[in-house]
Amino acid sequence: MNKTNYQLLLDRILSNEEAAGRVPTLLLHSCCAPCSSYSIEYLSQHFFVTVFYFNPNISPEAEYRHRVAEQQRLISEMPTVNPVSFIEGEYDPRKFYEASHGLEHEPEGGLRCTECFRLRLGRTAQIAAERGFDYFTTTLTISPMKDAVRLNAIGEEMGRKYGIAFLPSDFKKRGGYLRSIELSRQYGLYRQNFCGCVFSRQEAERRAKAKAGSEAETEKGGETGK
């Protein structure tokens, strides 16, 4: 079992940068405004953060545009220690479907998600290297539903591929996830009930139908017992 403490690794990097007396640059891949809220609040204390919104997995396009707008609104409204900027990546869903080809029936959190992470983190690493950032990382580790070990491994892989330092993270730690919920409420952020892709939407719809059916059966049983 991997027992790497990614937060501790991040602490050491922050300590070294502080000792060097500089504020490094960071390209932060964001999956959505709610997940980025705490990450931005925390990381902007130590970095010049640029949020990179690259999520070709999101569909339909109206959903994607809504999430982009919420991301930009959050950045414009939330005060930060160091300034935060924004880059929108190209929106081409074909890239996601190519990456997930043959994995359409994988369960949520399975191999399809791995390839989706690799697609998004790879592009983030590429842009970070091309534009001379000191580090890159992702907000994805804040979710209790996402595997931090897998995400950090992919980040490190892509960092080696493009020659750019990956910033290790597990943003859900130290109350990060709970803080993201607080900030989402504070700024009235749109919180979706699926990750973004058509497959996760279908799974969310199946869960909702199953829950509704279960509640209906419970109610029916209660009426029968009257």
C-alpha positions as CSV (number, residue, x, y, z in Angstrom):
1,M,0.0,0.0,0.0
2,N,1.3,3.5,-0.9
3,K,1.6,5.5,2.3
4,T,3.2,8.6,0.7
5,N,2.1,11.7,2.5
6,Y,1.7,14.1,-0.4
7,Q,0.9,17.0,1.8
8,L,4.1,16.6,3.7
9,L,6.0,16.5,0.4
10,L,4.2,19.8,-0.6
11,D,5.1,21.3,2.8
12,R,8.8,20.6,2.2
13,I,8.7,22.2,-1.2
14,L,7.0,25.3,0.2
15,S,9.5,25.5,2.9
16,N,12.4,25.3,0.5
17,E,10.9,28.0,-1.8
18,E,10.3,30.3,1.2
19,A,13.9,29.8,2.4
20,A,15.0,30.8,-1.1
21,G,13.1,34.0,-0.8
22,R,11.1,33.7,-3.9
23,V,7.5,33.2,-5.1
24,P,7.4,30.6,-7.8
25,T,4.9,30.3,-10.6
26,L,2.3,27.5,-10.8
27,L,0.0,26.3,-13.5
28,L,-3.0,24.8,-11.7
29,H,-5.2,22.5,-13.7
30,S,-8.8,23.0,-12.5
31,C,-11.6,20.6,-13.0
32,C,-14.3,23.0,-11.7
33,A,-14.7,26.1,-9.6
34,P,-15.8,24.4,-6.4
35,C,-12.8,22.1,-6.4
36,S,-10.5,24.9,-7.2
37,S,-11.7,27.2,-4.4
38,Y,-9.7,25.9,-1.6
39,S,-6.7,25.1,-3.8
40,I,-6.6,28.7,-5.1
41,E,-7.0,30.1,-1.6
42,Y,-4.2,27.9,-0.2
43,L,-1.7,27.9,-3.1
44,S,-2.0,31.6,-3.8
45,Q,-0.3,32.2,-0.5
46,H,2.9,30.6,-1.8
47,F,2.7,30.9,-5.7
48,F,1.8,33.1,-8.5
49,V,-1.1,30.8,-9.7
50,T,-2.4,30.6,-13.2
51,V,-5.6,28.4,-13.4
52,F,-5.6,26.3,-16.5
53,Y,-9.1,25.1,-17.4
54,F,-8.6,22.2,-19.7
55,N,-11.5,19.7,-19.6
56,P,-12.5,18.3,-23.0
57,N,-14.3,15.5,-21.1
58,I,-17.2,17.7,-20.1
59,S,-20.4,17.5,-22.1
60,P,-22.6,18.9,-23.4
61,E,-20.9,22.1,-24.4
62,A,-23.5,24.2,-22.5
63,E,-22.3,22.4,-19.3
64,Y,-18.7,23.1,-20.2
65,R,-19.4,26.8,-20.8
66,H,-21.3,27.1,-17.5
67,R,-18.4,25.6,-15.6
68,V,-15.9,27.9,-17.3
69,A,-18.0,31.0,-16.4
70,E,-18.1,29.9,-12.8
71,Q,-14.4,29.4,-12.7
72,Q,-13.8,32.8,-14.1
73,R,-16.3,34.4,-11.7
74,L,-14.6,32.8,-8.7
75,I,-11.2,34.1,-9.7
76,S,-12.6,37.6,-10.2
77,E,-14.4,37.6,-6.8
78,M,-12.2,35.7,-4.4
79,P,-9.4,37.7,-2.7
80,T,-6.0,36.1,-2.8
81,V,-2.6,36.8,-1.3
82,N,-0.9,36.7,-4.7
83,P,-2.7,37.5,-7.9
84,V,-4.3,34.6,-9.8
85,S,-4.7,34.5,-13.6
86,F,-6.6,32.3,-16.0
87,I,-6.0,30.3,-19.2
88,E,-8.7,28.4,-20.9
89,G,-7.5,25.4,-22.8
90,E,-9.0,24.2,-26.1
91,Y,-12.4,22.5,-25.9
92,D,-12.3,19.5,-28.2
93,P,-14.4,16.6,-26.9
94,R,-12.9,14.4,-29.6
95,K,-9.7,14.2,-27.5
96,F,-11.6,12.7,-24.6
97,Y,-13.4,10.2,-26.8
98,E,-10.2,9.2,-28.4
99,A,-8.5,8.7,-25.0
100,S,-11.5,6.7,-23.6
101,H,-12.1,4.6,-26.7
102,G,-12.7,1.0,-25.7
103,L,-13.3,2.0,-22.1
104,E,-16.8,3.3,-22.4
105,H,-18.2,0.6,-20.1
106,E,-15.6,1.0,-17.4
107,P,-17.1,1.9,-14.0
108,E,-16.6,5.4,-12.6
109,G,-13.1,5.6,-11.2
110,G,-11.8,2.9,-13.4
111,L,-9.4,2.8,-16.4
112,R,-11.4,5.3,-18.3
113,C,-10.8,7.9,-15.6
114,T,-7.1,7.1,-15.6
115,E,-6.9,7.9,-19.3
116,C,-8.9,11.1,-18.7
117,F,-6.5,12.1,-16.0
118,R,-3.5,11.4,-18.2
119,L,-5.0,13.5,-21.0
120,R,-5.7,16.5,-18.8
121,L,-2.5,16.4,-16.8
122,G,-0.4,15.7,-19.9
123,R,-1.7,18.9,-21.6
124,T,-1.2,20.9,-18.4
125,A,2.4,19.7,-18.1
126,Q,3.0,20.5,-21.8
127,I,1.6,24.1,-21.4
128,A,3.5,24.6,-18.2
129,A,6.8,23.6,-19.8
130,E,6.2,25.7,-23.0
131,R,5.4,28.8,-21.0
132,G,8.2,28.5,-18.4
133,F,6.2,27.8,-15.2
134,D,8.1,26.5,-12.2
135,Y,5.5,23.9,-11.3
136,F,2.2,22.4,-12.4
137,T,-0.5,20.5,-10.4
138,T,-4.2,19.7,-10.4
139,T,-7.2,20.4,-8.2
140,L,-8.5,16.9,-8.7
141,T,-6.9,15.6,-5.5
142,I,-9.3,17.6,-3.4
143,S,-12.2,15.2,-4.2
144,P,-12.8,12.3,-1.8
145,M,-13.9,10.3,-4.9
146,K,-10.5,10.7,-6.7
147,D,-7.4,8.6,-6.1
148,A,-4.6,10.9,-4.9
149,V,-2.0,8.1,-5.4
150,R,-3.0,7.6,-9.0
151,L,-3.2,11.4,-9.7
152,N,0.2,12.1,-8.2
153,A,1.7,9.1,-10.2
154,I,0.3,10.5,-13.4
155,G,1.5,14.0,-12.6
156,E,5.0,12.8,-11.9
157,E,4.9,10.8,-15.2
158,M,3.8,13.8,-17.2
159,G,6.3,16.0,-15.4
160,R,9.2,13.7,-16.5
161,K,7.8,13.5,-20.1
162,Y,7.7,17.3,-20.5
163,G,10.5,18.3,-18.3
164,I,8.5,20.3,-15.7
165,A,8.3,19.9,-11.9
166,F,5.0,18.4,-10.7
167,L,3.7,19.7,-7.4
168,P,2.5,16.8,-5.2
169,S,-0.8,17.3,-3.5
170,D,-3.7,15.8,-1.6
171,F,-5.8,18.9,-1.2
172,K,-8.6,17.1,0.7
173,K,-6.2,16.8,3.7
174,R,-6.2,19.3,6.6
175,G,-9.8,20.1,6.0
176,G,-9.3,21.1,2.4
177,Y,-12.4,19.4,1.1
178,L,-14.6,20.8,3.9
179,R,-13.2,24.3,3.2
180,S,-14.0,23.9,-0.5
181,I,-17.6,23.3,0.5
182,E,-17.7,26.4,2.7
183,L,-16.2,28.5,-0.1
184,S,-18.7,27.1,-2.6
185,R,-21.5,28.2,-0.4
186,Q,-20.0,31.6,0.3
187,Y,-19.6,32.3,-3.4
188,G,-22.8,30.5,-4.5
189,L,-20.9,28.3,-6.9
190,Y,-22.6,25.8,-9.2
191,R,-21.9,22.3,-7.8
192,Q,-22.6,19.5,-10.3
193,N,-23.5,16.0,-9.3
194,F,-21.3,14.3,-11.9
195,C,-17.7,14.7,-13.0
196,G,-18.5,16.1,-16.4
197,C,-18.3,13.4,-19.0
198,V,-21.3,11.7,-20.7
199,F,-20.5,8.4,-18.9
200,S,-20.5,10.0,-15.5
201,R,-23.7,11.8,-16.3
202,Q,-25.4,8.5,-17.2
203,E,-24.2,6.9,-14.0
204,A,-25.5,9.8,-12.0
205,E,-28.8,9.5,-13.7
206,R,-28.9,5.7,-12.9
207,R,-28.1,6.4,-9.3
208,A,-30.9,9.0,-9.1
209,K,-33.4,6.7,-10.6
210,A,-32.4,3.8,-8.3
211,K,-32.7,6.1,-5.3
212,A,-36.1,7.4,-6.4
213,G,-37.3,3.8,-6.9
214,S,-36.0,2.8,-3.4
215,E,-37.7,5.8,-1.8
216,A,-40.9,5.0,-3.6
217,E,-40.8,1.4,-2.4
218,T,-40.2,2.6,1.2
219,E,-43.1,5.0,1.0
220,K,-45.3,2.3,-0.4
221,G,-44.3,-0.1,2.3
222,G,-45.1,2.5,4.9
223,E,-48.5,3.1,3.5
224,T,-49.2,-0.6,3.4
225,G,-48.2,-0.9,7.1
226,K,-50.7,1.8,8.1
